[in-house]
Structures are given as structure tokens and as C-alpha cells.
Amino acid sequence: MNDTAPVAVAATALLGPGDPPAFTVFNAAGRAPLVLVCDHASNRVPATLGQLGLGPAELSQHIAWDIGAAYVTRWLAERLDAPAVLAGFSRLVIDCNRAPGDPDSIVEVSDGVGVPGNRALDDLQAEARLDAVFWPYHHAVTQALSHRWRHGQEAPALIAIHSFTPVMNGFARPWHIGVLWNRDPRLAEPLLARLRIQGDLCVGDNQPYSGRETGFTMDAHGGAAGLPHVEIEIRQDLLADEDGCLCWAKVVGKALEAVLADSSLYRVAHY
């Protein structure tokens, strides 16, 4: 591990010419009334933050990103003919699925691993990350949804793709895949049913996390606007290589195609 903690930088200087953009829009011309998002697509860290004081081993782990989620998101975007917005930086820089100011927005410790570059940040340092990384991504999600709405007569659906570590706090998670949702059942309930008829899958209903307790993206962009929305979690050991990612993208894609064929989904409804 690198013991040198990064220095504070202003928002305008946080990202340099060698850094990736704060977000990527994949298949922007997709025509489906649907937007896919991947909040934890990347494990990249702005160069000015000095890898947050971590080494390559830590940044390759689940604490830094959702392993395999970006691959699955892109594949689904092509299969479903939908645009996808993918975050450009590690969740350790700032978690794009936590509200600004949430204790888990910028963590000092993640699953027992200390993050030196996140220790004792002041408000200006946190705001720099919000301005450079968090808000550009969420503005892109808003823009993608607005574009779907402007160029069609239907309220678009919103689907987030995540992945989860097989073991957390010593507990071996049995679920292959989880469907997370809060109050809106329009996507979640039929998706759960479709997944459960596909072989011997262990499907979690608000497992391994609850959509009623955590998350920012679905509530801010889906629930608040009354759009049909759902979050999908796939276990990371199943996404360990390209073959695994492709296999699970097909499993999810098959289920989603059937669910999204219901034309009654695409309307504004608040629950």
C-alpha cells in the first residue's frame, strides 16, 4: 500500500488531461424507452488524488468498483437498444449512489480497508469531488432520461446494474442475483418472476441489499419522477471473466426483454 496520502486540490483542478471523463454514454442513439445506468462502473482515481493512498491490489477489489457491472451494462444496452450512462471514477473517490453528505458518500474505511486519501476531508475537498465527479454523472443521467422523454411519447424506464461481493462480514451470500426496489413494483415484481423461472437461480428480493434503505440514483431519478425503475445486483464471482459476464448479461437480458414488452409500464406513477 502507498503510505503517501494525496494533497487537497480545488474542484477546477481535480481532473487532469490524463483522466477519463466523469461519465460515458454508451449507445447514445438507442431507441428504446429505457435508460441503463452503472454507478460503480470504474475503479479509476483522478491522478491528483494519488490513488487515494491505495495500491493496485486494493483498487482491483470490490471496494473500488462493481466488478463486471460495466460489461453487463454495455451488453444489455446493445441487446435492448437503449442508452447507458456509466460513471467514470471509483466509488472510493465519491459514491455516485449515495446522497451528498451521506456518511457512505466518501468513506474512510471500506470493508476493513482504510482509505488514506479520504481521511478528514474538509467541505471544500468533498465539494470538489461532487462538482467534478458526482454531479456531471447525475446530470448525464437526467439528460439521457429527458432525451428519451422528449423524443418519445412514453415515460422511460430506468434500470441500474450493480454487482456484489460473494462474502461480506464473514457471511457467504447465497443469491446469484438480486432485485432491489422500494415502492414501485412495476419492474421489480415481473422481473423477479421471470428470473425465478430461469433454471436453479437463487434470486434475492431486496437482497443482498434493500432498495428501501440505500441508494440515491433510483430514488432521485426514478422514484421522484414517477418513472418505472429497478436495480439489479449480480454476484461478482459469477462475473469473474468475460464468459461469466456474457452468460449473466444474457440471463438478465432475456428476463428484461419479456418484462419491458409490457407497454403499460411506460407512464408516470407515484407509489
C-alpha positions in Angstrom: 0.0 0.0 0.0 1.2 3.5 -0.8 1.5 5.4 2.5 1.6 8.8 0.8 -1.8 10.5 1.2 -2.8 12.8 -1.7 -2.9 16.6 -1.2 -6.1 18.6 -1.4 -7.0 20.2 -4.7 -9.6 22.6 -5.9 -12.6 21.4 -7.9 -11.4 23.0 -11.1 -8.1 21.2 -10.8 -9.3 17.8 -9.7 -9.4 16.2 -13.1 -6.4 16.4 -15.5 -5.9 15.8 -19.2 -4.9 12.2 -18.5 -8.0 11.3 -16.5 -11.2 9.8 -18.0 -14.4 11.8 -18.2 -16.7 11.7 -15.2 -19.2 9.6 -17.3 -19.5 7.8 -20.5 -22.7 7.5 -22.6 -22.8 4.2 -24.4 -25.1 3.5 -27.3 -26.5 7.1 -27.1 -28.6 6.6 -30.2 -30.5 3.6 -28.6 -34.2 3.9 -29.4 -35.9 2.0 -26.5 -37.8 3.9 -23.9 -35.2 2.9 -21.4 -32.0 4.2 -19.8 -29.4 1.9 -18.2 -27.0 3.3 -15.6 -23.9 1.9 -13.9 -23.0 3.9 -10.8 -19.9 1.8 -10.0 -18.6 1.1 -13.4 -15.0 2.1 -12.9 -12.1 1.8 -10.5 -10.2 4.8 -11.8 -9.0 7.6 -9.5 -8.0 11.1 -10.6 -4.3 11.5 -10.8 -4.3 14.5 -8.5 -5.6 12.2 -5.7 -2.6 9.9 -5.8 -4.6 6.7 -6.0 -6.1 7.7 -2.6 -3.1 6.2 -1.0 -4.0 2.7 -2.2 -2.2 0.2 -4.3 -3.4 -1.7 -7.4 -4.5 -4.7 -5.3 -7.0 -2.6 -3.3 -8.2 -0.7 -6.3 -9.0 -4.0 -8.1 -11.2 -5.2 -5.3 -15.0 -4.8 -4.8 -14.4 -1.9 -2.5 -13.4 0.2 -5.5 -16.0 -0.7 -8.1 -18.7 -3.2 -9.1 -16.7 -5.9 -10.8 -18.2 -6.9 -14.2 -21.1 -4.5 -14.0 -19.8 -2.2 -16.8 -19.5 -5.2 -19.2 -23.1 -6.4 -18.4 -24.4 -2.8 -18.7 -22.9 -2.3 -22.2 -24.1 -5.7 -23.4 -27.6 -5.0 -22.2 -27.6 -1.6 -23.9 -26.9 -3.2 -27.2 -29.4 -6.1 -26.8 -32.2 -3.8 -25.5 -31.3 -0.9 -27.9 -31.0 1.5 -25.0 -28.5 4.2 -24.0 -26.4 3.5 -20.9 -24.7 6.1 -18.6 -21.6 4.7 -16.9 -19.7 6.5 -14.1 -16.1 7.3 -14.8 -14.5 7.0 -11.4 -14.2 4.7 -8.4 -16.8 4.7 -5.7 -13.9 5.4 -3.3 -13.5 8.8 -4.9 -17.1 9.5 -4.2 -20.0 7.1 -4.3 -22.4 8.1 -7.1 -25.2 6.0 -5.5 -25.1 7.9 -2.2 -26.6 11.3 -1.5 -24.2 14.1 -0.9 -23.3 14.3 2.7 -24.3 10.7 3.4 -21.7 9.1 5.7 -21.0 6.5 3.0 -20.6 9.1 0.2 -16.8 9.3 0.8 -15.6 6.5 3.1 -12.5 6.4 5.2 -12.8 2.6 5.6 -14.4 0.2 3.2 -14.9 -3.5 4.2 -12.0 -3.2 6.6 -9.6 -1.4 4.2 -8.5 2.1 5.2 -8.6 4.7 2.5 -5.8 7.2 3.4 -6.9 9.8 0.8 -10.3 10.1 2.3 -9.3 10.8 5.9 -10.6 14.0 7.5 -11.6 15.8 4.3 -12.9 19.3 4.7 -16.1 20.6 3.0 -14.1 22.1 0.1 -12.4 18.8 -0.7 -15.7 17.0 -0.6 -17.4 19.6 -2.8 -14.5 19.3 -5.3 -15.4 15.7 -5.8 -19.1 16.4 -6.0 -18.5 19.1 -8.7 -16.0 17.1 -10.8 -17.3 13.5 -10.5 -20.8 13.2 -8.9 -22.9 15.9 -10.4 -21.6 15.5 -14.0 -22.6 11.9 -13.9 -26.1 12.6 -12.5 -26.6 15.4 -14.9 -25.9 12.9 -17.7 -28.5 10.5 -16.3 -31.0 13.3 -16.2 -30.2 14.4 -19.7 -30.5 10.8 -21.0 -33.9 10.4 -19.4 -35.1 13.8 -20.7 -33.9 13.0 -24.2 -35.9 9.7 -24.1 -39.0 11.6 -22.9 -38.7 14.5 -25.4 -38.3 12.2 -28.4 -41.0 9.7 -27.5 -44.5 9.8 -26.0 -43.7 7.4 -23.2 -42.2 7.8 -19.8 -38.9 5.9 -19.9 -37.8 3.2 -17.6 -34.6 3.3 -15.6 -32.5 0.3 -14.7 -29.3 0.3 -12.7 -26.8 -2.5 -12.9 -24.6 -3.4 -9.9 -22.6 -6.4 -8.7 -21.9 -7.6 -5.1 -19.1 -9.4 -3.3 -19.8 -13.1 -2.6 -18.8 -12.7 1.1 -19.4 -9.8 3.4 -18.5 -9.7 7.1 -17.9 -13.4 7.0 -21.3 -14.2 5.5 -21.4 -16.2 2.3 -24.2 -14.7 0.3 -26.3 -17.4 -1.4 -28.0 -15.2 -4.0 -26.9 -15.4 -7.6 -28.8 -12.2 -8.4 -30.9 -9.7 -6.5 -33.7 -7.3 -7.5 -33.7 -4.1 -5.4 -36.7 -1.9 -5.3 -38.6 0.5 -3.0 -42.3 1.3 -3.6 -42.7 1.0 -7.3 -43.4 -2.7 -8.2 -43.8 -2.3 -12.0 -40.4 -3.6 -13.0 -39.4 -5.4 -9.8 -42.2 -7.9 -9.4 -42.4 -9.2 -13.0 -38.6 -9.3 -13.1 -38.4 -11.4 -10.0 -40.9 -13.8 -11.5 -39.1 -14.0 -14.8 -35.7 -14.7 -13.1 -37.1 -17.4 -10.9 -38.3 -19.5 -13.8 -34.8 -19.5 -15.3 -33.2 -22.7 -14.0 -31.9 -23.1 -10.5 -31.3 -19.4 -9.7 -31.2 -18.1 -6.2 -32.9 -14.8 -6.7 -33.0 -12.2 -3.9 -36.0 -9.9 -3.4 -34.3 -6.8 -1.9 -31.2 -9.0 -1.2 -28.3 -8.7 -0.6 -29.3 -5.0 0.0 -32.6 -3.4 0.4 -33.8 -0.8 -2.1 -35.9 0.6 0.7 -32.8 1.6 2.7 -29.9 2.5 0.5 -29.2 4.2 -2.8 -29.5 7.6 -4.4 -29.8 7.1 -8.2 -33.1 5.1 -8.2 -34.9 7.5 -5.8 -33.6 10.7 -7.3 -34.1 9.9 -11.0 -36.8 7.2 -10.9 -39.0 7.4 -7.8 -39.1 11.2 -7.6 -40.1 11.5 -11.2 -42.6 8.6 -11.1 -40.7 6.5 -13.7 -40.6 2.7 -13.6 -37.3 1.8 -12.1 -35.3 -1.1 -10.6 -31.8 -2.0 -9.5 -30.2 -5.4 -10.4 -27.3 -6.9 -8.4 -25.3 -9.8 -9.7 -22.8 -11.8 -7.6 -19.2 -10.9 -8.5 -17.7 -14.4 -8.6 -20.2 -15.1 -11.4 -18.7 -12.1 -13.3 -15.0 -13.0 -12.8 -14.3 -13.3 -16.5 -15.7 -12.3 -19.9 -17.6 -15.6 -20.3 -19.2 -15.2 -17.0 -20.2 -11.6 -17.7 -21.7 -12.6 -21.1 -23.6 -15.5 -19.5 -25.2 -13.3 -16.9 -25.9 -10.5 -19.3 -27.9 -13.0 -21.4 -29.8 -14.2 -18.3 -30.7 -10.7 -17.3 -31.4 -9.6 -20.9 -33.8 -12.5 -21.5 -35.8 -11.6 -18.4 -35.8 -7.9 -19.1 -36.9 -8.3 -22.7 -40.1 -10.0 -21.5 -40.7 -7.5 -18.7 -40.1 -4.4 -20.9 -42.5 -5.7 -23.6 -45.4 -4.6 -21.3 -46.5 -1.3 -22.8 -48.4 -0.3 -19.7 -45.1 0.3 -17.9 -44.3 3.5 -19.6 -46.3 6.1 -17.7 -45.7 8.3 -14.7 -46.9 6.8 -11.5 -46.0 7.6 -7.9 -46.2 5.0 -5.2 
